[in-house]
Amino acid sequence: MPELDWGEVLLRVVLAGILGGAIGAEREIREREAGLRTHMLVAVGAALFTLVSAYAWTDFHFSNRSGVTYDPTRIAAQIVTGIGFLGAGAIIRQGLSVRGLTTAASLWVVAAIGIASGAGYYSGAVITTVVVLVSLWPLRILAHRIFERIRPGERRLEVELSAGESPAVLLEALERRGAAVRAFELEDARDRRRVLLDVRLADAQPHAVTAELMRLEQVLGVRWTD
């Protein structure tokens, strides 16, 4: 069984942390539940499990003759199972909306990147990281523009409320302006509550909707996102 020197181990673990951190930084910028540190830890942990499963048993002797067999892939295989529990914790259902699916998927793929880095499959780890970053950022913008043409008049609205305030006042105000809410999400911060709404404007004008919402004393801020 081959042995790795300290330099090679350092390279694989650090590379896993860098690639996982790159994806985590994107999630951090978008203020998701799992951010930079979580993705880095998942990638580094997956890389270490892979190193342990493949290279930590050089002092042991395994053979069919002695009746002691060894499958180095079994430890790494459990990473996939374990990351499923972590990903499930990132998925939250609020009312009619489910959020956290993309973050759960990013944790899952970061674990795969960590395994690839730990196994020394550097090209696969780097290429996968690039593809994931493209899908999370430029592809998201492109998909939004395409679907906006398919579903004209539907836009994303972000409203900040005082902590603990109900979004019911927003729904009533939007209804008065003739805007239909397709779905909404709630995100609670320390001193405020953020509401993300998918709104079909129909004949309503964005600036009129903004003015209507800003008249509500519970509203701290309003912005349209693309």
Secondary structure by P-SEA (a helix, b strand, c coil): cccccaaaaaaaaaaaaaaaaaaaaaaaaacccccaaaaaaaaaaaaaaaaaaccccccccccccccccccccccccaaaaaaaaaaaaacccccccccaaaaaaaaaaaaaaaaaaaacaaaaaaaaaaaaaaaacaaaaaaaaaaaaacccbbbbbbbccccccaaaaaaaaaaaccccccbbbbbcccbbbbbbbcccccccaaaaaaaaaaccccccccccc
